[in-house]
Amino acid sequence: MNLDNLPILSMLIWLPILGGIWTLIIGDQQERVVKHFSFIISISTFLLSVLLYYQFDNDFLGMQFVEEFYWIESFSIKYHLGVDGIALPLIILTTFTTILVIVAAWEVIDKNISYYMCSFLVLTGLMNGVFVALDSILFYVFWEAMLIPMFLIIGIWGGPNRVYATIKFFLYTFFGSVFMLVALLYLYSVTGSFNIQLSQEAPLGLTAQKLIFIAFFLAFAVKIPMWPVHTWLPDAHVEAPTGGSVILAAIMLKMGGYGFLRFSLPIAPDASLYFANTMILLSLIAIVYIGFVALVQEDMKKLIAYSSISHMGFVTLGFFIPFGIIAATNSNAGAVMGMEGAMMQMISHGFISAALFLCVGVMYDRLHSRMIKDYGGVVNSMPYFAAFMMLFAMANSGLPGTSGFVGEFLVILSSFKLNFWIAFTAALTLILGAAYTLWMYKRVIFGEAIREEVSELKDIDAREGFILFLLAGVILLFGVWPAPLFDVMHVTIQQLIDHISQTKIL
């Protein structure tokens, strides 16, 4: 099937958005129809992303499936879309995760179901928009708009402190975005266009690049989130419903990493080199310090949230290690490995964190507690669930043969080409990750039941088993055969490495 004349990127954006709006029209009175309709829309969107993958030319340099026309012509703002090897895996991750969230809510959400499904479908379309936007104002609109459905998801279906968590989440992420908008307007004054690709090619002085980098950093570092602007994430995860936690960890954290690759590195490569050591240091602090913080958590959701911050430290480490390698060796050897490892870590973490949050959701639905101390002996009453959770815990620890190992291994290997101690410090996550994840697993799954209700828990049903089986399959598949991802991203990342190897100073 030829997609050249088919607006498939627009379909990936507007099909879930319009589908979400239609669920509101159907209304809560027809709950069954809402659920099935939402499932069909999520499946259709995923199939579109799979079709996009099979039609994607892995050897093509540049954007593919481009759509472009004027949106606000008087300000040269365009509806400009395109996809490359960096955006495509994230789109597939987004559409796949949406299916899981829709199915996970099937028996759990019992109030305002049409609003719930609408929020997630609209959020899916907006997140896809972020990944395919090639006009910086269009990107900014999608970037800010996706805060609204997540704000509602946490604020309406969240826990007792949901208002505090929602406001904190909104203020943190919105604050950084204001500086990004200022940087985008400055780039418009330089290039006369909001075209992101033109901004990437525009020559800039070092001072201008530094200021642009800082502005982008304030937006993207909060979203990842990097230490020390990470404090909103544990609160948001604890109060969010299971579906909200899954989308936050699996997709929305990746927005920050994507922003670095699309804006910070190619637009300000000299500033990225200047700040590379600082970024590496912040990444190592996140990997090690936050790993120790995760060790002392008593709430399973908080532990997984801090685990996410630690693992995302590998992503930023892999993004900025190449600058050190290029500066030290005048060679790109090892730079591509580090960045591809970081991309693999983003995708893998999306699947693993989604799986762990869904596992917590399974237990919470039965016992209405996220506290580790309330469990123990779950394996006796839920053996199938315990087996799935063991796999996900091992993947989170970086076990070879799972997707969690591939990205971390490549980033550590790339770090060795720059500095042994950086690689050694980063490798501590293999110890810390195993410590906090397996310790949580031991206390929750094994031993004697702390509460009598634990011994009476019912094992996973067909719906829950379907979700966990899909995630287990993907995690094992990319653990032993990551080539489908690397083949898609390699040319784009090689092109990015070549681009950032050249100075843009006037």
C-alpha positions as CSV (number, residue, x, y, z in Angstrom):
1,M,0.0,0.0,0.0
2,N,1.4,3.4,-1.1
3,L,1.1,6.1,1.6
4,D,2.6,8.9,-0.5
5,N,-0.7,10.6,-1.1
6,L,-2.3,9.5,2.2
7,P,-2.2,12.1,5.1
8,I,-1.2,9.3,7.5
9,L,0.5,11.6,10.0
10,S,-2.7,13.8,10.2
11,M,-4.7,10.6,10.7
12,L,-2.4,9.6,13.6
13,I,-3.2,13.0,15.2
14,W,-6.9,13.5,14.4
15,L,-8.3,10.0,14.4
16,P,-7.9,9.6,18.2
17,I,-8.8,13.2,18.9
18,L,-12.0,13.0,16.9
19,G,-12.7,9.6,18.3
20,G,-12.3,11.0,21.8
21,I,-14.7,13.8,21.1
22,W,-17.2,11.2,19.7
23,T,-17.0,9.3,23.0
24,L,-18.4,12.4,24.7
25,I,-21.2,12.5,22.3
26,I,-22.1,8.8,23.0
27,G,-22.0,9.6,26.7
28,D,-21.9,7.6,29.9
29,Q,-25.4,6.2,29.4
30,Q,-24.0,3.8,26.8
31,E,-20.9,2.7,28.7
32,R,-20.4,-0.5,26.8
33,V,-20.5,1.3,23.5
34,V,-18.0,3.9,24.7
35,K,-15.5,1.1,25.8
36,H,-15.7,-0.8,22.5
37,F,-15.6,2.4,20.4
38,S,-12.5,3.6,22.3
39,F,-10.8,0.2,21.8
40,I,-11.5,0.3,18.1
41,I,-10.1,3.8,17.8
42,S,-7.0,2.8,19.7
43,I,-6.4,-0.3,17.6
44,S,-7.0,1.6,14.4
45,T,-4.4,4.2,15.4
46,F,-1.9,1.6,16.3
47,L,-2.4,-0.2,13.0
48,L,-1.8,3.1,11.2
49,S,1.5,3.5,13.1
50,V,2.5,-0.1,12.1
51,L,1.6,0.6,8.5
52,L,3.8,3.7,8.8
53,Y,6.7,1.6,10.0
54,Y,6.4,-0.9,7.1
55,Q,6.3,2.0,4.6
56,F,9.2,3.9,6.2
57,D,12.5,4.0,4.2
58,N,15.3,3.2,6.7
59,D,18.0,4.5,4.3
60,F,16.3,7.8,3.5
61,L,18.0,11.0,4.8
62,G,15.4,13.5,6.0
63,M,11.8,13.6,6.8
64,Q,9.2,11.3,5.3
65,F,5.5,11.4,4.7
66,V,5.7,15.2,4.8
67,E,2.5,17.3,4.9
68,E,2.7,21.1,4.6
69,F,0.4,24.0,4.1
70,Y,-0.1,27.4,5.7
71,W,-2.0,27.5,8.9
72,I,-1.7,31.2,9.8
73,E,-0.1,32.6,6.7
74,S,0.3,36.2,8.0
75,F,2.8,34.9,10.6
76,S,4.3,32.2,8.4
77,I,3.0,29.5,10.7
78,K,2.4,26.2,8.9
79,Y,0.7,22.9,9.5
80,H,3.9,21.1,8.8
81,L,4.4,17.4,9.6
82,G,7.0,14.8,9.0
83,V,8.6,11.7,10.5
84,D,12.1,10.4,10.8
85,G,13.9,7.5,12.6
86,I,13.8,9.2,15.9
87,A,10.1,10.0,15.9
88,L,8.7,6.8,14.4
89,P,9.6,4.4,17.3
90,L,8.1,6.9,19.8
91,I,4.8,7.1,17.8
92,I,4.5,3.3,17.8
93,L,5.2,3.2,21.5
94,T,2.5,5.9,22.0
95,T,-0.2,4.1,20.0
96,F,0.7,0.7,21.5
97,T,0.5,2.0,25.1
98,T,-2.9,3.6,24.4
99,I,-4.4,0.2,23.7
100,L,-3.1,-1.1,27.0
101,V,-4.6,1.9,28.9
102,I,-8.0,1.5,27.3
103,V,-8.1,-2.2,28.1
104,A,-6.8,-1.7,31.6
105,A,-9.7,0.7,32.4
106,W,-12.3,-1.7,31.1
107,E,-13.5,-3.0,34.5
108,V,-11.8,-0.4,36.8
109,I,-13.1,3.0,35.9
110,D,-16.7,3.3,37.1
111,K,-17.4,7.0,36.9
112,N,-17.4,9.4,33.9
113,I,-16.1,6.6,31.6
114,S,-16.7,8.6,28.4
115,Y,-14.7,11.5,29.8
116,Y,-11.9,9.1,30.8
117,M,-11.7,7.5,27.4
118,C,-11.9,10.9,25.7
119,S,-9.0,12.2,27.8
120,F,-6.7,9.4,26.8
121,L,-7.7,9.3,23.1
122,V,-7.2,13.1,22.8
123,L,-3.9,12.9,24.7
124,T,-2.7,10.2,22.2
125,G,-3.4,12.5,19.2
126,L,-1.7,15.4,20.9
127,M,1.4,13.3,21.8
128,N,1.6,12.1,18.2
129,G,1.4,15.7,17.1
130,V,4.5,16.5,19.2
131,F,6.5,13.8,17.5
132,V,5.6,14.8,14.0
133,A,5.4,18.6,14.1
134,L,8.0,20.3,12.0
135,D,6.8,23.9,12.6
136,S,7.9,25.1,16.0
137,I,4.6,26.9,16.9
138,L,2.6,23.8,15.9
139,F,5.0,21.8,18.1
140,Y,4.5,24.3,21.0
141,V,0.7,24.1,20.6
142,F,0.7,20.3,20.8
143,W,3.3,20.4,23.6
144,E,1.1,22.6,25.8
145,A,-2.2,21.2,24.8
146,M,-1.3,17.7,26.0
147,L,-1.1,19.1,29.6
148,I,-4.8,19.6,29.6
149,P,-6.0,16.0,29.3
150,M,-3.3,14.8,31.7
151,F,-4.4,17.6,34.2
152,L,-7.9,16.2,34.0
153,I,-6.9,12.6,34.3
154,I,-5.0,13.2,37.5
155,G,-7.5,15.8,38.8
156,I,-10.7,13.8,38.3
157,W,-9.6,10.2,38.7
158,G,-6.6,10.6,41.0
159,G,-6.0,9.9,44.7
160,P,-6.8,12.0,47.8
161,N,-4.1,14.6,47.1
162,R,-4.8,14.8,43.4
163,V,-5.4,18.6,43.4
164,Y,-1.9,19.3,44.9
165,A,-0.2,16.8,42.5
166,T,-2.1,18.2,39.5
167,I,-1.3,21.8,40.2
168,K,2.4,21.0,40.9
169,F,2.6,19.0,37.6
170,F,1.0,21.8,35.6
171,L,3.1,24.6,37.1
172,Y,6.4,22.8,36.7
173,T,5.9,21.8,33.1
174,F,4.2,25.0,32.1
175,F,6.9,27.2,33.6
176,G,9.7,25.6,31.6
177,S,7.7,25.8,28.4
178,V,7.5,29.6,28.6
179,F,11.3,29.9,28.2
180,M,11.1,27.5,25.2
181,L,8.5,29.8,23.5
182,V,10.9,32.7,24.0
183,A,13.7,30.7,22.3
184,L,11.4,29.7,19.4
185,L,10.4,33.4,18.8
186,Y,14.1,34.4,18.8
187,L,14.9,31.7,16.2
188,Y,12.0,33.1,14.1
189,S,13.6,36.5,14.3
190,V,16.9,35.0,13.0
191,T,15.5,32.7,10.3
192,G,12.2,34.4,9.4
193,S,10.5,31.1,9.7
194,F,9.1,28.7,12.3
195,N,10.4,25.7,10.3
196,I,12.4,23.5,12.8
197,Q,14.7,22.3,10.1
198,L,15.7,25.8,9.1
199,S,16.4,26.6,12.8
200,Q,18.7,23.5,12.9
201,E,20.7,24.9,10.0
202,A,20.8,28.5,11.0
203,P,24.3,29.8,12.1
204,L,24.3,31.3,15.6
205,G,26.9,32.9,17.9
206,L,28.0,31.0,21.0
207,T,26.3,33.3,23.4
208,A,23.0,33.0,21.5
209,Q,23.4,29.2,21.5
210,K,24.0,29.1,25.3
211,L,20.9,31.1,26.0
212,I,18.8,29.0,23.6
213,F,20.2,25.8,25.2
214,I,19.3,27.0,28.7
215,A,15.8,28.0,27.5
216,F,15.2,24.6,26.0
217,F,16.8,22.9,29.0
218,L,14.3,24.4,31.3
219,A,11.5,22.9,29.3
220,F,12.9,19.5,28.5
221,A,14.8,18.8,31.7
222,V,11.5,19.3,33.7
223,K,9.7,16.9,31.4
224,I,12.2,14.0,31.6
225,P,12.6,14.9,34.6
226,M,16.2,15.5,35.4
227,W,17.6,16.1,38.9
228,P,16.9,18.5,40.6
229,V,13.7,19.5,38.8
230,H,12.2,16.0,39.3
231,T,10.1,16.4,42.4
232,W,6.8,16.8,40.6
233,L,7.0,13.3,39.2
234,P,6.6,11.1,42.3
235,D,3.6,13.2,43.5
236,A,2.0,12.9,40.1
237,H,2.5,9.2,39.8
238,V,1.2,8.5,43.4
239,E,-2.0,10.4,42.8
240,A,-2.6,9.5,39.1
241,P,-4.9,6.5,38.2
242,T,-3.1,3.5,36.8
243,G,-3.6,4.7,33.2
244,G,-2.3,8.1,34.0
245,S,0.9,6.7,35.5
246,V,1.4,4.4,32.5
247,I,1.2,7.3,30.0
248,L,3.3,9.6,32.2
249,A,6.1,7.1,32.5
250,A,5.9,5.4,29.1
251,I,5.3,8.5,26.9
252,M,5.3,11.9,28.5
253,L,8.8,11.5,30.1
254,K,10.1,10.7,26.6
255,M,8.9,14.1,25.4
256,G,11.9,15.8,27.2
257,G,14.3,13.4,25.6
258,Y,12.8,13.9,22.2
259,G,13.0,17.7,22.7
260,F,16.8,17.5,23.3
261,L,17.2,15.5,20.0
262,R,14.9,17.7,17.9
263,F,15.9,21.1,19.3
264,S,18.7,21.5,21.8
265,L,21.4,19.3,20.1
266,P,20.9,20.3,16.4
267,I,20.0,24.0,17.0
268,A,22.7,24.7,19.6
269,P,25.5,22.1,19.1
270,D,28.3,24.4,20.3
271,A,26.4,25.2,23.5
272,S,25.6,21.5,23.9
273,L,29.3,20.8,23.8
274,Y,29.9,23.6,26.2
275,F,27.3,22.3,28.7
276,A,28.1,18.6,28.0
277,N,30.1,18.0,31.2
278,T,27.3,19.6,33.3
279,M,24.7,17.5,31.6
280,I,26.7,14.3,32.1
281,L,27.2,15.2,35.8
282,L,23.4,15.8,36.3
283,S,22.7,12.5,34.5
284,L,25.1,10.6,36.8
285,I,23.5,12.2,39.9
286,A,20.1,11.1,38.7
287,I,21.3,7.5,38.0
288,V,23.0,7.0,41.4
289,Y,21.4,9.4,43.9
290,I,17.9,8.8,42.8
291,G,18.6,5.1,42.8
292,F,19.4,5.3,46.5
293,V,16.2,7.4,47.0
294,A,14.2,4.6,45.4
295,L,15.7,2.1,47.9
296,V,14.0,3.7,50.9
297,Q,10.5,4.1,49.4
298,E,7.6,2.4,51.1
299,D,5.0,3.1,48.3
300,M,5.4,0.9,45.2
301,K,4.3,3.7,42.9
302,K,6.9,6.1,44.3
303,L,9.6,3.5,44.0
304,I,8.8,2.9,40.4
305,A,8.6,6.7,39.8
306,Y,12.0,7.3,41.3
307,S,13.3,4.3,39.3
308,S,12.0,6.1,36.1
309,I,14.1,9.2,37.0
310,S,17.2,7.0,37.5
311,H,16.7,5.2,34.2
312,M,16.0,8.4,32.3
313,G,19.4,9.6,33.5
314,F,20.8,7.0,31.1
315,V,18.9,8.7,28.3
316,T,20.5,12.2,28.9
317,L,23.9,10.5,29.5
318,G,23.7,8.8,26.1
319,F,22.7,12.1,24.4
320,F,25.7,14.1,25.8
321,I,28.4,11.5,25.9
322,P,28.9,11.9,22.1
323,F,30.0,15.5,22.5
324,G,32.8,14.4,24.9
325,I,33.8,11.5,22.6
326,I,34.0,13.8,19.5
327,A,35.9,16.5,21.4
328,A,38.4,14.0,22.9
329,T,39.0,11.8,19.9
330,N,38.0,14.0,16.8
331,S,36.1,10.9,15.8
332,N,32.4,9.8,15.7
333,A,33.3,6.3,16.7
334,G,31.3,5.4,19.8
335,A,29.1,8.5,19.5
336,V,26.4,6.8,17.5
337,M,26.5,3.9,19.9
338,G,25.8,6.1,22.9
339,M,22.9,8.0,21.2
340,E,21.3,4.8,19.8
341,G,21.6,3.3,23.3
342,A,19.8,6.3,24.8
343,M,17.0,5.9,22.2
344,M,16.7,2.2,22.9
345,Q,16.6,3.1,26.7
346,M,13.7,5.5,26.0
347,I,11.7,2.9,24.1
348,S,12.5,0.0,26.5
349,H,11.7,2.1,29.6
350,G,8.4,2.9,28.1
351,F,7.4,-0.7,28.0
352,I,8.9,-1.7,31.3
353,S,7.6,1.2,33.4
354,A,4.1,0.7,31.8
355,A,4.3,-3.0,32.8
356,L,5.3,-2.2,36.4
357,F,2.7,0.4,36.9
358,L,0.0,-1.9,35.5
359,C,1.2,-4.6,38.0
360,V,0.8,-2.2,40.8
361,G,-2.6,-1.3,39.4
362,V,-3.6,-5.0,39.4
363,M,-2.8,-5.3,43.1
364,Y,-4.3,-1.9,44.0
365,D,-7.6,-2.9,42.4
366,R,-7.8,-5.9,44.7
367,L,-6.4,-4.6,48.0
368,H,-6.7,-0.8,47.6
369,S,-3.2,-0.3,48.9
370,R,0.1,0.6,47.2
371,M,2.2,0.2,50.4
372,I,4.8,-2.6,50.3
373,K,4.2,-3.4,54.0
374,D,0.6,-4.4,53.3
375,Y,1.6,-7.3,51.0
376,G,3.7,-10.4,51.2
377,G,2.9,-13.9,50.0
378,V,1.1,-12.7,46.8
379,V,2.7,-15.6,44.9
380,N,0.6,-18.1,46.9
381,S,-2.7,-16.6,45.7
382,M,-1.6,-15.0,42.4
383,P,1.1,-17.3,40.8
384,Y,0.6,-16.2,37.2
385,F,0.7,-12.6,38.2
386,A,3.9,-13.2,40.2
387,A,5.5,-14.8,37.2
388,F,4.8,-11.8,35.0
389,M,5.9,-9.3,37.6
390,M,9.2,-11.3,38.1
391,L,10.0,-10.8,34.4
392,F,9.2,-7.1,34.6
393,A,11.3,-6.7,37.7
394,M,14.2,-8.4,36.1
395,A,13.9,-6.2,33.0
396,N,13.9,-3.1,35.2
397,S,17.1,-4.4,36.8
398,G,18.7,-4.7,33.3
399,L,18.8,-8.5,33.0
400,P,20.4,-9.6,29.7
401,G,17.8,-11.0,27.3
402,T,15.3,-8.3,28.2
403,S,15.0,-4.9,26.5
404,G,16.2,-3.2,29.7
405,F,19.7,-4.5,29.2
406,V,20.3,-3.3,25.6
407,G,20.1,0.4,26.0
408,E,22.0,0.6,29.3
409,F,24.7,-1.6,28.0
410,L,25.3,0.5,24.9
411,V,25.4,3.7,26.9
412,I,27.9,2.3,29.4
413,L,30.0,0.9,26.5
414,S,30.0,4.3,24.8
415,S,30.9,6.0,28.1
416,F,34.1,3.8,28.3
417,K,35.3,5.6,25.2
418,L,35.2,8.9,27.1
419,N,36.1,8.1,30.7
420,F,36.3,4.9,32.7
421,W,34.9,6.6,35.9
422,I,31.8,7.9,34.1
423,A,31.1,4.4,32.8
424,F,31.8,2.9,36.2
425,T,29.4,5.3,37.9
426,A,26.7,4.7,35.3
427,A,27.1,1.0,35.7
428,L,26.2,1.3,39.4
429,T,22.6,1.4,38.3
430,L,22.9,-2.3,37.5
431,I,23.4,-2.9,41.2
432,L,21.1,-0.2,42.5
433,G,18.3,-1.2,40.0
434,A,18.5,-4.8,41.1
435,A,18.5,-3.8,44.8
436,Y,15.4,-1.6,44.9
437,T,13.4,-3.6,42.3
438,L,14.1,-7.1,43.6
439,W,13.8,-6.0,47.2
440,M,10.4,-4.7,46.5
441,Y,9.5,-7.9,44.6
442,K,10.7,-10.1,47.5
443,R,8.7,-8.2,50.1
444,V,5.5,-8.0,48.0
445,I,5.5,-11.4,46.3
446,F,7.2,-13.8,48.7
447,G,7.0,-14.5,52.4
448,E,3.9,-14.9,54.5
449,A,0.9,-12.7,53.9
450,I,0.9,-9.6,56.1
451,R,-2.8,-9.1,55.8
452,E,-5.4,-11.9,55.7
453,E,-6.9,-10.5,52.5
454,V,-3.7,-11.2,50.5
455,S,-4.3,-15.0,50.8
456,E,-7.7,-14.5,49.3
457,L,-6.6,-12.5,46.3
458,K,-7.8,-13.7,42.9
459,D,-5.2,-14.2,40.2
460,I,-5.2,-12.1,37.0
461,D,-8.2,-12.6,34.7
462,A,-8.1,-12.8,30.9
463,R,-8.1,-9.1,30.4
464,E,-5.2,-8.4,32.7
465,G,-3.3,-11.5,31.4
466,F,-3.7,-10.2,27.8
467,I,-2.2,-6.8,28.8
468,L,0.8,-8.3,30.7
469,F,1.4,-11.0,28.0
470,L,1.7,-8.3,25.3
471,L,4.2,-6.3,27.4
472,A,6.2,-9.4,28.3
473,G,6.4,-10.4,24.6
474,V,7.6,-7.0,23.5
475,I,10.2,-6.7,26.3
476,L,11.6,-10.2,25.5
477,L,11.5,-9.5,21.7
478,F,13.5,-6.4,21.9
479,G,15.8,-7.9,24.4
480,V,16.9,-10.7,22.0
481,W,16.2,-8.9,18.7
482,P,16.5,-5.1,18.9
483,A,17.4,-4.8,15.2
484,P,13.9,-3.5,14.1
485,L,14.4,-0.5,16.3
486,F,18.1,0.1,15.4
487,D,17.4,-0.3,11.7
488,V,14.8,2.5,11.8
489,M,16.8,5.0,13.8
490,H,20.4,4.4,12.6
491,V,20.5,6.7,9.6
492,T,18.7,9.5,11.4
493,I,21.0,9.3,14.4
494,Q,24.1,9.1,12.2
495,Q,22.9,12.2,10.4
496,L,22.4,14.0,13.8
497,I,25.9,13.0,15.0
498,D,27.4,14.4,11.7
499,H,25.4,17.6,12.2
500,I,26.4,18.2,15.8
501,S,30.1,17.5,14.9
502,Q,30.2,20.7,12.9
503,T,30.3,24.2,14.6
504,K,27.5,26.7,13.9
505,I,29.3,29.7,15.3
506,L,29.2,32.7,13.0
